[in-house]
């Protein structure tokens, strides 16, 4: 059992109401249940406070609570993240090495490492303390995996890949796949061997069904603290800086370089060899076809600063409107 007082100390907030209220879980504010805590991010929806049956609510303003118990914090979303971690279901993998796991005799396995059923660990691979490898994971030869890494089912990691500490790799992801490179001669496409590998630095999250290709000669690098959504593709020799956010279906083409703390919304893309500066933000479905400076917001295909794109869109709308008016005028003159 966790009390409201305990949760307040964890999220760095102030208790309003009953500090000894027992909290046994988290619920949605629209379907709040007794003895749970919920959240309200936007004061525009404060009418939900009176309707919820949750025993406590995390908000940013005490006035919103009225006569309800709760916790006051500056950032309710961040507080929600911390509370959800407390009530997150525990890992259901069996501890230790499952008898069906295949581990090469030369592999070095650290302390408190769990390896699930039918997983394969290759030759000379090293796995550090506290790492959890779920069922049906394939880890090839000469792979280095840091401490407290979580690898979920059906992940495949190719040879010579390096994974840092505290990395999470979700289901179905492939790291170290062959990069897409061909040289054409007489209408024959000759595949370029990809002899590099991949470095995933610490504190990186990689979503489900992502692919990260190994480098042609050097390494593909994912910087510290970067977070990849599901269905993200990172091509060969890409360098992604630290703290970047890449949403679903983002594609980064070969040898592109992405600066620190960039954000790519869904289905945005970067062409090969392009350099993107630190802190750049790309709207959904935008495409960077040339190198762009950081610290700006881009949209469209090709990607332009959002103000410039909006101006162009406005001119285009005016042109269409003018064409319609001219057509009507022509029709009148023809009568």
BALOBA-1460 file (C-alpha; in Angstrom, 3 decimals):
// residues 335
<rec num="1" residu="x" x="0.000" y="0.000" z="0.000"/>
<rec num="2" residu="x" x="1.179" y="3.524" z="-0.860"/>
<rec num="3" residu="x" x="-0.209" y="6.621" z="0.823"/>
<rec num="4" residu="x" x="-0.888" y="9.975" z="-0.780"/>
<rec num="5" residu="x" x="1.860" y="11.435" z="1.431"/>
<rec num="6" residu="x" x="4.367" y="8.915" z="0.065"/>
<rec num="7" residu="x" x="3.422" y="9.670" z="-3.539"/>
<rec num="8" residu="x" x="3.762" y="13.407" z="-2.880"/>
<rec num="9" residu="x" x="7.297" y="12.892" z="-1.601"/>
<rec num="10" residu="x" x="8.168" y="10.874" z="-4.713"/>
<rec num="11" residu="x" x="6.845" y="13.456" z="-7.185"/>
<rec num="12" residu="x" x="7.955" y="16.479" z="-5.158"/>
<rec num="13" residu="x" x="4.452" y="17.812" z="-4.627"/>
<rec num="14" residu="x" x="2.236" y="19.167" z="-1.861"/>
<rec num="15" residu="x" x="-0.629" y="17.130" z="-0.403"/>
<rec num="16" residu="x" x="-4.087" y="18.657" z="-0.248"/>
<rec num="17" residu="x" x="-6.702" y="16.765" z="1.781"/>
<rec num="18" residu="x" x="-6.090" y="13.330" z="3.317"/>
<rec num="19" residu="x" x="-2.345" y="12.532" z="3.383"/>
<rec num="20" residu="x" x="-2.941" y="9.003" z="4.748"/>
<rec num="21" residu="x" x="-5.333" y="8.042" z="1.941"/>
<rec num="22" residu="x" x="-4.308" y="4.603" z="0.639"/>
<rec num="23" residu="x" x="-3.557" y="4.542" z="-3.097"/>
<rec num="24" residu="x" x="-3.675" y="1.104" z="-4.716"/>
<rec num="25" residu="x" x="-3.389" y="2.062" z="-8.363"/>
<rec num="26" residu="x" x="-3.888" y="4.589" z="-11.141"/>
<rec num="27" residu="x" x="-7.085" y="5.267" z="-13.088"/>
<rec num="28" residu="x" x="-8.256" y="7.486" z="-15.911"/>
<rec num="29" residu="x" x="-10.076" y="10.573" z="-14.635"/>
<rec num="30" residu="x" x="-13.177" y="9.731" z="-16.705"/>
<rec num="31" residu="x" x="-13.292" y="6.213" z="-15.245"/>
<rec num="32" residu="x" x="-11.845" y="6.901" z="-11.817"/>
<rec num="33" residu="x" x="-12.011" y="4.150" z="-9.212"/>
<rec num="34" residu="x" x="-11.910" y="4.452" z="-5.410"/>
<rec num="35" residu="x" x="-8.460" y="4.122" z="-3.798"/>
<rec num="36" residu="x" x="-6.723" y="5.151" z="-7.028"/>
<rec num="37" residu="x" x="-5.019" y="8.349" z="-8.090"/>
<rec num="38" residu="x" x="-5.669" y="10.164" z="-11.357"/>
<rec num="39" residu="x" x="-4.417" y="13.252" z="-13.200"/>
<rec num="40" residu="x" x="-5.746" y="16.431" z="-14.733"/>
<rec num="41" residu="x" x="-3.385" y="18.148" z="-17.168"/>
<rec num="42" residu="x" x="-5.637" y="20.880" z="-18.539"/>
<rec num="43" residu="x" x="-7.725" y="23.167" z="-16.317"/>
<rec num="44" residu="x" x="-10.207" y="23.551" z="-19.208"/>
<rec num="45" residu="x" x="-11.515" y="20.110" z="-18.260"/>
<rec num="46" residu="x" x="-11.832" y="20.717" z="-14.522"/>
<rec num="47" residu="x" x="-15.525" y="19.703" z="-14.628"/>
<rec num="48" residu="x" x="-14.191" y="16.127" z="-14.653"/>
<rec num="49" residu="x" x="-12.982" y="16.662" z="-11.070"/>
<rec num="50" residu="x" x="-16.557" y="16.485" z="-9.753"/>
<rec num="51" residu="x" x="-17.404" y="13.403" z="-11.811"/>
<rec num="52" residu="x" x="-14.454" y="11.177" z="-11.022"/>
<rec num="53" residu="x" x="-14.554" y="8.516" z="-8.295"/>
<rec num="54" residu="x" x="-10.776" y="8.483" z="-7.895"/>
<rec num="55" residu="x" x="-9.641" y="9.151" z="-4.335"/>
<rec num="56" residu="x" x="-6.945" y="11.664" z="-5.301"/>
<rec num="57" residu="x" x="-5.973" y="13.822" z="-8.268"/>
<rec num="58" residu="x" x="-2.650" y="15.303" z="-9.326"/>
<rec num="59" residu="x" x="-3.070" y="18.871" z="-10.597"/>
<rec num="60" residu="x" x="-1.042" y="22.058" z="-10.976"/>
<rec num="61" residu="x" x="-3.457" y="24.380" z="-9.134"/>
<rec num="62" residu="x" x="-5.014" y="23.740" z="-5.705"/>
<rec num="63" residu="x" x="-8.136" y="25.703" z="-6.661"/>
<rec num="64" residu="x" x="-9.022" y="23.050" z="-9.239"/>
<rec num="65" residu="x" x="-9.362" y="20.353" z="-6.555"/>
<rec num="66" residu="x" x="-12.210" y="22.082" z="-4.703"/>
<rec num="67" residu="x" x="-12.996" y="19.590" z="-1.869"/>
<rec num="68" residu="x" x="-11.052" y="16.653" z="-3.348"/>
<rec num="69" residu="x" x="-7.772" y="15.233" z="-2.069"/>
<rec num="70" residu="x" x="-4.761" y="15.502" z="-4.313"/>
<rec num="71" residu="x" x="-1.184" y="16.528" z="-4.968"/>
<rec num="72" residu="x" x="-0.112" y="19.909" z="-6.309"/>
<rec num="73" residu="x" x="2.880" y="19.867" z="-8.678"/>
<rec num="74" residu="x" x="4.314" y="22.177" z="-11.319"/>
<rec num="75" residu="x" x="4.213" y="19.495" z="-14.010"/>
<rec num="76" residu="x" x="1.380" y="16.931" z="-13.698"/>
<rec num="77" residu="x" x="2.598" y="14.975" z="-16.753"/>
<rec num="78" residu="x" x="6.013" y="14.441" z="-15.210"/>
<rec num="79" residu="x" x="4.377" y="13.472" z="-11.915"/>
<rec num="80" residu="x" x="2.190" y="10.986" z="-13.795"/>
<rec num="81" residu="x" x="5.306" y="9.396" z="-15.276"/>
<rec num="82" residu="x" x="6.806" y="8.874" z="-11.819"/>
<rec num="83" residu="x" x="3.560" y="7.491" z="-10.345"/>
<rec num="84" residu="x" x="2.996" y="5.083" z="-13.241"/>
<rec num="85" residu="x" x="6.476" y="3.644" z="-12.681"/>
<rec num="86" residu="x" x="5.451" y="2.758" z="-9.120"/>
<rec num="87" residu="x" x="2.376" y="0.841" z="-10.259"/>
<rec num="88" residu="x" x="3.889" y="-0.597" z="-13.437"/>
<rec num="89" residu="x" x="3.389" y="-4.391" z="-13.588"/>
<rec num="90" residu="x" x="6.502" y="-6.284" z="-12.625"/>
<rec num="91" residu="x" x="8.543" y="-8.132" z="-15.209"/>
<rec num="92" residu="x" x="7.021" y="-11.597" z="-15.749"/>
<rec num="93" residu="x" x="10.140" y="-13.321" z="-17.046"/>
<rec num="94" residu="x" x="11.506" y="-16.185" z="-14.953"/>
<rec num="95" residu="x" x="14.691" y="-15.216" z="-13.166"/>
<rec num="96" residu="x" x="17.971" y="-16.806" z="-14.133"/>
<rec num="97" residu="x" x="18.773" y="-18.736" z="-17.288"/>
<rec num="98" residu="x" x="15.898" y="-20.646" z="-18.866"/>
<rec num="99" residu="x" x="16.935" y="-24.246" z="-19.657"/>
<rec num="100" residu="x" x="16.019" y="-23.806" z="-23.335"/>
<rec num="101" residu="x" x="18.279" y="-20.751" z="-23.774"/>
<rec num="102" residu="x" x="21.343" y="-21.412" z="-25.953"/>
<rec num="103" residu="x" x="24.414" y="-19.616" z="-24.591"/>
<rec num="104" residu="x" x="27.802" y="-20.053" z="-26.227"/>
<rec num="105" residu="x" x="30.453" y="-21.265" z="-23.818"/>
<rec num="106" residu="x" x="32.653" y="-18.242" z="-24.592"/>
<rec num="107" residu="x" x="29.921" y="-15.729" z="-23.704"/>
<rec num="108" residu="x" x="30.412" y="-13.755" z="-20.496"/>
<rec num="109" residu="x" x="27.258" y="-13.247" z="-18.476"/>
<rec num="110" residu="x" x="27.190" y="-10.835" z="-15.522"/>
<rec num="111" residu="x" x="25.405" y="-11.078" z="-12.187"/>
<rec num="112" residu="x" x="21.604" y="-11.134" z="-11.895"/>
<rec num="113" residu="x" x="21.082" y="-11.530" z="-15.636"/>
<rec num="114" residu="x" x="17.809" y="-13.142" z="-16.767"/>
<rec num="115" residu="x" x="17.686" y="-14.941" z="-20.117"/>
<rec num="116" residu="x" x="14.316" y="-16.206" z="-21.330"/>
<rec num="117" residu="x" x="13.175" y="-19.282" z="-23.185"/>
<rec num="118" residu="x" x="14.665" y="-20.055" z="-26.618"/>
<rec num="119" residu="x" x="16.951" y="-17.042" z="-26.604"/>
<rec num="120" residu="x" x="20.376" y="-17.399" z="-28.231"/>
<rec num="121" residu="x" x="23.596" y="-15.723" z="-27.054"/>
<rec num="122" residu="x" x="26.513" y="-15.883" z="-29.504"/>
<rec num="123" residu="x" x="30.232" y="-16.404" z="-29.255"/>
<rec num="124" residu="x" x="32.311" y="-13.905" z="-27.228"/>
<rec num="125" residu="x" x="29.271" y="-11.809" z="-26.412"/>
<rec num="126" residu="x" x="29.358" y="-9.949" z="-23.084"/>
<rec num="127" residu="x" x="26.262" y="-9.106" z="-21.054"/>
<rec num="128" residu="x" x="26.699" y="-6.938" z="-17.955"/>
<rec num="129" residu="x" x="24.931" y="-7.145" z="-14.585"/>
<rec num="130" residu="x" x="21.184" y="-6.777" z="-14.170"/>
<rec num="131" residu="x" x="20.220" y="-7.144" z="-17.825"/>
<rec num="132" residu="x" x="16.921" y="-8.832" z="-18.719"/>
<rec num="133" residu="x" x="16.615" y="-10.736" z="-21.995"/>
<rec num="134" residu="x" x="13.121" y="-12.011" z="-22.733"/>
<rec num="135" residu="x" x="12.057" y="-15.061" z="-24.745"/>
<rec num="136" residu="x" x="13.101" y="-15.674" z="-28.359"/>
<rec num="137" residu="x" x="15.817" y="-13.043" z="-28.488"/>
<rec num="138" residu="x" x="18.722" y="-13.546" z="-30.899"/>
<rec num="139" residu="x" x="22.055" y="-11.962" z="-29.955"/>
<rec num="140" residu="x" x="24.922" y="-12.711" z="-32.315"/>
<rec num="141" residu="x" x="28.680" y="-12.924" z="-31.783"/>
<rec num="142" residu="x" x="30.937" y="-10.290" z="-30.195"/>
<rec num="143" residu="x" x="28.073" y="-8.144" z="-28.931"/>
<rec num="144" residu="x" x="28.623" y="-5.897" z="-25.896"/>
<rec num="145" residu="x" x="25.566" y="-5.195" z="-23.710"/>
<rec num="146" residu="x" x="25.708" y="-2.911" z="-20.675"/>
<rec num="147" residu="x" x="24.040" y="-3.008" z="-17.269"/>
<rec num="148" residu="x" x="20.286" y="-2.998" z="-16.616"/>
<rec num="149" residu="x" x="19.339" y="-3.379" z="-20.280"/>
<rec num="150" residu="x" x="15.860" y="-4.744" z="-21.083"/>
<rec num="151" residu="x" x="15.451" y="-6.637" z="-24.367"/>
<rec num="152" residu="x" x="11.932" y="-7.804" z="-25.177"/>
<rec num="153" residu="x" x="10.858" y="-10.843" z="-27.262"/>
<rec num="154" residu="x" x="11.773" y="-11.325" z="-30.930"/>
<rec num="155" residu="x" x="14.591" y="-8.766" z="-30.899"/>
<rec num="156" residu="x" x="17.572" y="-9.561" z="-33.130"/>
<rec num="157" residu="x" x="20.999" y="-8.012" z="-32.500"/>
<rec num="158" residu="x" x="23.707" y="-8.642" z="-35.091"/>
<rec num="159" residu="x" x="27.402" y="-9.180" z="-34.493"/>
<rec num="160" residu="x" x="29.706" y="-6.525" z="-32.999"/>
<rec num="161" residu="x" x="26.868" y="-4.259" z="-31.874"/>
<rec num="162" residu="x" x="27.482" y="-2.271" z="-28.678"/>
<rec num="163" residu="x" x="24.572" y="-1.467" z="-26.350"/>
<rec num="164" residu="x" x="25.082" y="0.947" z="-23.441"/>
<rec num="165" residu="x" x="23.544" y="0.918" z="-19.956"/>
<rec num="166" residu="x" x="19.828" y="1.275" z="-19.123"/>
<rec num="167" residu="x" x="18.695" y="0.712" z="-22.707"/>
<rec num="168" residu="x" x="15.199" y="-0.618" z="-23.506"/>
<rec num="169" residu="x" x="14.649" y="-2.460" z="-26.806"/>
<rec num="170" residu="x" x="11.042" y="-3.340" z="-27.597"/>
<rec num="171" residu="x" x="9.617" y="-6.321" z="-29.465"/>
<rec num="172" residu="x" x="10.561" y="-7.165" z="-33.027"/>
<rec num="173" residu="x" x="13.377" y="-4.633" z="-33.387"/>
<rec num="174" residu="x" x="16.461" y="-5.474" z="-35.444"/>
<rec num="175" residu="x" x="19.803" y="-3.817" z="-34.667"/>
<rec num="176" residu="x" x="22.769" y="-4.257" z="-36.986"/>
<rec num="177" residu="x" x="20.888" y="-5.280" z="-40.124"/>
<rec num="178" residu="x" x="22.646" y="-4.789" z="-43.454"/>
<rec num="179" residu="x" x="22.491" y="-1.249" z="-44.791"/>
<rec num="180" residu="x" x="20.840" y="-0.517" z="-48.131"/>
<rec num="181" residu="x" x="23.672" y="0.240" z="-50.553"/>
<rec num="182" residu="x" x="24.145" y="-0.716" z="-54.210"/>
<rec num="183" residu="x" x="26.448" y="0.321" z="-57.039"/>
<rec num="184" residu="x" x="25.008" y="-0.103" z="-60.538"/>
<rec num="185" residu="x" x="27.024" y="-1.213" z="-63.554"/>
<rec num="186" residu="x" x="25.458" y="-2.162" z="-66.892"/>
<rec num="187" residu="x" x="22.023" y="-2.262" z="-65.274"/>
<rec num="188" residu="x" x="23.245" y="-4.712" z="-62.619"/>
<rec num="189" residu="x" x="22.939" y="-3.629" z="-58.984"/>
<rec num="190" residu="x" x="25.961" y="-4.750" z="-56.978"/>
<rec num="191" residu="x" x="25.371" y="-4.843" z="-53.225"/>
<rec num="192" residu="x" x="27.909" y="-2.885" z="-51.205"/>
<rec num="193" residu="x" x="29.129" y="-4.969" z="-48.242"/>
<rec num="194" residu="x" x="28.288" y="-3.381" z="-44.898"/>
<rec num="195" residu="x" x="31.204" y="-4.196" z="-42.588"/>
<rec num="196" residu="x" x="30.623" y="-1.613" z="-39.841"/>
<rec num="197" residu="x" x="28.302" y="-2.000" z="-36.876"/>
<rec num="198" residu="x" x="26.031" y="-0.086" z="-34.485"/>
<rec num="199" residu="x" x="26.659" y="1.737" z="-31.206"/>
<rec num="200" residu="x" x="23.624" y="2.437" z="-29.026"/>
<rec num="201" residu="x" x="24.651" y="4.688" z="-26.151"/>
<rec num="202" residu="x" x="23.187" y="4.595" z="-22.633"/>
<rec num="203" residu="x" x="19.608" y="5.513" z="-21.632"/>
<rec num="204" residu="x" x="18.241" y="4.979" z="-25.148"/>
<rec num="205" residu="x" x="14.705" y="3.611" z="-25.673"/>
<rec num="206" residu="x" x="13.991" y="1.805" z="-28.944"/>
<rec num="207" residu="x" x="10.367" y="1.017" z="-29.817"/>
<rec num="208" residu="x" x="8.859" y="-2.062" z="-31.414"/>
<rec num="209" residu="x" x="9.701" y="-3.117" z="-34.973"/>
<rec num="210" residu="x" x="12.477" y="-0.587" z="-35.514"/>
<rec num="211" residu="x" x="15.455" y="-1.264" z="-37.756"/>
<rec num="212" residu="x" x="18.902" y="0.198" z="-37.188"/>
<rec num="213" residu="x" x="21.340" y="-0.677" z="-39.980"/>
<rec num="214" residu="x" x="25.030" y="-1.223" z="-39.399"/>
<rec num="215" residu="x" x="27.534" y="1.114" z="-40.990"/>
<rec num="216" residu="x" x="29.185" y="0.501" z="-44.322"/>
<rec num="217" residu="x" x="32.668" y="0.940" z="-42.858"/>
<rec num="218" residu="x" x="32.223" y="2.948" z="-39.642"/>
<rec num="219" residu="x" x="29.383" y="2.678" z="-37.150"/>
<rec num="220" residu="x" x="25.813" y="3.852" z="-36.976"/>
<rec num="221" residu="x" x="25.452" y="5.717" z="-33.657"/>
<rec num="222" residu="x" x="22.386" y="6.429" z="-31.517"/>
<rec num="223" residu="x" x="23.258" y="9.088" z="-28.928"/>
<rec num="224" residu="x" x="22.708" y="8.959" z="-25.189"/>
<rec num="225" residu="x" x="19.122" y="9.457" z="-24.017"/>
<rec num="226" residu="x" x="17.555" y="9.370" z="-27.488"/>
<rec num="227" residu="x" x="14.065" y="7.828" z="-27.713"/>
<rec num="228" residu="x" x="12.764" y="6.006" z="-30.803"/>
<rec num="229" residu="x" x="9.054" y="5.311" z="-31.293"/>
<rec num="230" residu="x" x="7.777" y="2.161" z="-33.026"/>
<rec num="231" residu="x" x="8.520" y="1.611" z="-36.730"/>
<rec num="232" residu="x" x="11.522" y="3.936" z="-36.968"/>
<rec num="233" residu="x" x="14.206" y="3.200" z="-39.558"/>
<rec num="234" residu="x" x="17.801" y="4.368" z="-39.086"/>
<rec num="235" residu="x" x="20.009" y="3.677" z="-42.120"/>
<rec num="236" residu="x" x="23.733" y="2.889" z="-42.342"/>
<rec num="237" residu="x" x="26.321" y="5.324" z="-40.966"/>
<rec num="238" residu="x" x="23.710" y="7.651" z="-39.457"/>
<rec num="239" residu="x" x="24.834" y="9.664" z="-36.425"/>
<rec num="240" residu="x" x="22.039" y="10.715" z="-34.069"/>
<rec num="241" residu="x" x="22.918" y="13.046" z="-31.213"/>
<rec num="242" residu="x" x="21.859" y="12.812" z="-27.605"/>
<rec num="243" residu="x" x="18.339" y="13.406" z="-26.311"/>
<rec num="244" residu="x" x="16.564" y="13.229" z="-29.680"/>
<rec num="245" residu="x" x="12.900" y="12.198" z="-30.062"/>
<rec num="246" residu="x" x="11.869" y="10.265" z="-33.191"/>
<rec num="247" residu="x" x="8.162" y="9.446" z="-33.575"/>
<rec num="248" residu="x" x="6.541" y="6.593" z="-35.514"/>
<rec num="249" residu="x" x="7.554" y="5.898" z="-39.125"/>
<rec num="250" residu="x" x="10.420" y="8.370" z="-39.146"/>
<rec num="251" residu="x" x="13.160" y="7.473" z="-41.622"/>
<rec num="252" residu="x" x="16.746" y="8.744" z="-41.500"/>
<rec num="253" residu="x" x="18.699" y="7.924" z="-44.683"/>
<rec num="254" residu="x" x="22.314" y="6.833" z="-44.858"/>
<rec num="255" residu="x" x="25.154" y="8.975" z="-43.499"/>
<rec num="256" residu="x" x="22.822" y="11.706" z="-42.235"/>
<rec num="257" residu="x" x="23.921" y="13.489" z="-39.059"/>
<rec num="258" residu="x" x="21.340" y="14.635" z="-36.530"/>
<rec num="259" residu="x" x="22.297" y="17.127" z="-33.808"/>
<rec num="260" residu="x" x="21.448" y="16.832" z="-30.121"/>
<rec num="261" residu="x" x="17.859" y="17.250" z="-28.892"/>
<rec num="262" residu="x" x="16.187" y="17.232" z="-32.301"/>
<rec num="263" residu="x" x="12.518" y="16.218" z="-32.604"/>
<rec num="264" residu="x" x="10.996" y="14.415" z="-35.587"/>
<rec num="265" residu="x" x="7.209" y="14.053" z="-35.697"/>
<rec num="266" residu="x" x="5.529" y="11.064" z="-37.347"/>
<rec num="267" residu="x" x="6.487" y="10.127" z="-40.921"/>
<rec num="268" residu="x" x="9.099" y="12.874" z="-41.213"/>
<rec num="269" residu="x" x="12.324" y="12.009" z="-43.002"/>
<rec num="270" residu="x" x="15.897" y="13.073" z="-43.700"/>
<rec num="271" residu="x" x="17.680" y="12.304" z="-46.956"/>
<rec num="272" residu="x" x="21.147" y="10.761" z="-47.139"/>
<rec num="273" residu="x" x="24.174" y="12.825" z="-46.198"/>
<rec num="274" residu="x" x="22.151" y="15.713" z="-44.734"/>
<rec num="275" residu="x" x="23.331" y="17.463" z="-41.534"/>
<rec num="276" residu="x" x="20.669" y="18.720" z="-39.114"/>
<rec num="277" residu="x" x="21.646" y="21.210" z="-36.409"/>
<rec num="278" residu="x" x="21.009" y="20.936" z="-32.680"/>
<rec num="279" residu="x" x="17.442" y="21.421" z="-31.454"/>
<rec num="280" residu="x" x="15.721" y="21.347" z="-34.846"/>
<rec num="281" residu="x" x="12.027" y="20.331" z="-34.837"/>
<rec num="282" residu="x" x="10.317" y="18.710" z="-37.832"/>
<rec num="283" residu="x" x="6.542" y="18.617" z="-38.245"/>
<rec num="284" residu="x" x="4.740" y="15.436" z="-39.309"/>
<rec num="285" residu="x" x="5.392" y="14.277" z="-42.892"/>
<rec num="286" residu="x" x="8.128" y="16.855" z="-43.444"/>
<rec num="287" residu="x" x="11.224" y="15.947" z="-45.414"/>
<rec num="288" residu="x" x="14.706" y="17.426" z="-45.033"/>
<rec num="289" residu="x" x="16.293" y="17.359" z="-48.496"/>
<rec num="290" residu="x" x="19.278" y="19.548" z="-47.592"/>
<rec num="291" residu="x" x="21.295" y="20.406" z="-44.502"/>
<rec num="292" residu="x" x="19.426" y="22.692" z="-42.116"/>
<rec num="293" residu="x" x="20.499" y="24.745" z="-39.068"/>
<rec num="294" residu="x" x="19.307" y="23.877" z="-35.584"/>
<rec num="295" residu="x" x="17.023" y="25.729" z="-33.226"/>
<rec num="296" residu="x" x="14.227" y="26.138" z="-35.776"/>
<rec num="297" residu="x" x="10.898" y="24.501" z="-36.625"/>
<rec num="298" residu="x" x="10.504" y="22.998" z="-40.090"/>
<rec num="299" residu="x" x="7.524" y="21.702" z="-42.041"/>
<rec num="300" residu="x" x="6.623" y="20.532" z="-45.516"/>
<rec num="301" residu="x" x="8.314" y="18.646" z="-48.325"/>
<rec num="302" residu="x" x="10.937" y="19.884" z="-48.907"/>
<rec num="303" residu="x" x="11.197" y="21.052" z="-45.309"/>
<rec num="304" residu="x" x="11.277" y="24.816" z="-44.824"/>
<rec num="305" residu="x" x="11.058" y="27.016" z="-41.767"/>
<rec num="306" residu="x" x="7.444" y="26.856" z="-40.717"/>
<rec num="307" residu="x" x="6.858" y="30.617" z="-41.187"/>
<rec num="308" residu="x" x="8.147" y="30.461" z="-44.752"/>
<rec num="309" residu="x" x="6.032" y="27.393" z="-45.478"/>
<rec num="310" residu="x" x="2.920" y="29.092" z="-44.107"/>
<rec num="311" residu="x" x="3.563" y="32.126" z="-46.332"/>
<rec num="312" residu="x" x="3.953" y="29.883" z="-49.374"/>
<rec num="313" residu="x" x="0.766" y="28.008" z="-48.505"/>
<rec num="314" residu="x" x="-1.098" y="31.298" z="-48.163"/>
<rec num="315" residu="x" x="0.144" y="32.481" z="-51.586"/>
<rec num="316" residu="x" x="-0.829" y="29.157" z="-53.128"/>
<rec num="317" residu="x" x="-4.349" y="29.467" z="-51.667"/>
<rec num="318" residu="x" x="-4.622" y="32.998" z="-53.057"/>
<rec num="319" residu="x" x="-3.533" y="31.801" z="-56.508"/>
<rec num="320" residu="x" x="-6.162" y="29.067" z="-56.516"/>
<rec num="321" residu="x" x="-8.825" y="31.557" z="-55.427"/>
<rec num="322" residu="x" x="-7.730" y="33.985" z="-58.138"/>
<rec num="323" residu="x" x="-7.898" y="31.268" z="-60.808"/>
<rec num="324" residu="x" x="-11.450" y="30.443" z="-59.780"/>
<rec num="325" residu="x" x="-12.447" y="34.103" z="-59.984"/>
<rec num="326" residu="x" x="-10.828" y="34.475" z="-63.407"/>
<rec num="327" residu="x" x="-12.631" y="31.396" z="-64.653"/>
<rec num="328" residu="x" x="-15.966" y="32.802" z="-63.519"/>
<rec num="329" residu="x" x="-15.113" y="36.116" z="-65.195"/>
<rec num="330" residu="x" x="-14.256" y="34.340" z="-68.441"/>
<rec num="331" residu="x" x="-17.545" y="32.467" z="-68.327"/>
<rec num="332" residu="x" x="-19.460" y="35.737" z="-67.872"/>
<rec num="333" residu="x" x="-17.641" y="37.430" z="-70.749"/>
<rec num="334" residu="x" x="-18.365" y="34.445" z="-72.973"/>
<rec num="335" residu="x" x="-22.122" y="34.752" z="-72.431"/>
